[in-house]
Amino acid sequence: MNECKDVILLTDPKAAAGAKKLPLQLLPPIFNAETAKVLAHGAEKYGEWNWREKGIKTMTYVGAIRRHLDAYLDGEDLDPESGLRHLAHIAASVAVLLDSENVGTLTDTRP
């Protein structure tokens, strides 16, 4: 650790406790905001937290991630349907996969 961080941990008991927890403060605000926009768009179409209620298949989301990544690599920043960033669509898809796996509603259809 650096000296400044050591001093803060010694003088601020809350900082010492916080240092042992997940560093959620490291997630960039733009990541949270843009991903939330895509999740809200999905909630309008399919319902909030739909992947927890009905379950999802891995390859459905892998396909979506690849389509958004290919569009981004071809120079397209915004998805024509939603008007939202392709990178945020990718982030939202990964978030859904992680959450679905975590709560047990993911069907692994990888080859």
N, C-alpha and C positions, 0 to 999 in steps of 0.2 A: 504494500500500500504506500501511497505517497504521504508526506508529512501532514499536509493540510487535511486529508481525509482521516488520518489517525487522530488528529486533534479534535475534529468534529465528532468522531465516534466516542472519544473519551469524555467530551463535555455535553453531549446531547444523547441521553439514554434512548430517546425515540429513534434516533439515527442508527444506533447500534442494533436495535430490534428490527428496524426496517432493512438493514443490510443483510439480514438472514432470510428475507422474503423475496418473492419473484420481483424482478426490477421492471414492473409494468410501465414505469416512467420512461423507459427506453423506447417504447413504441412511438414512432413519430405521429403527431396529431393528424397530419395529412393522410397517413395510412388508415387511421381509425375513421376519419371523416369520409374518405372516398369509399372505403369498404362498406361503411354503414349506408351510404347512398345506394350502392348496388344491392345490399341486403334488403333495404326498404323497397326497391324496385321489385325484387323477387317476392317480397311479402305481398305486394299488391297483386301479383300474378298468381301466386301459389299458396299464399297464407303464411303468416309468421311461424317460424320454427317448423315448417312443414316436413323437413327431413327427419325431425324427431318423431313426428306423428306417423308418417307413412313409410319411412325408411327410404334409402337411396342405394343405387348401385355405383360402385367405384368407377367403372368405365364411362358412365354417363357424364360424370364430372371431369374425368380425364379428357374426354372428347371436347367438352366445353372449354377447358383450360387450353387445349391445343389450338382450337379455333381462334380464341382471343389472342393467344401468343402469336400465331401466324399472321393475324391481321395487324398486330402491333409491329411485327418484324417487317411487314410490307409497307410500313410507314403510316398506318392508320392509328390515330390516337384514341378516337372516340368510337364506341359501338354505334352503328347507324340506328339500331332499334331503340336503345335506351338513351342514347346521347351521353352515356357515362364512359369513363375511361376503361379501355381494355385491361390495363394493369389492375384496376380495382375489381373488375370482374374475375380476374385470375385470383386475386387475394380472397375475394368472397367465396369462390369455389373451394379454395384450399381450407378456408375457415369452416365451411360446411362439411367437408370431408373429415377434418380433424374432430369436429364436434360429433358428427354421426358415429365415427369410430369410437369416440370416448363414451357415448351413451348407449352403444350397442345396436344402432339402427342401420349400420352400414353392411351391405352385402358385398363381399369382396368378389368382384367379377374380373379381376386381372387375369390375363392369360397365364 
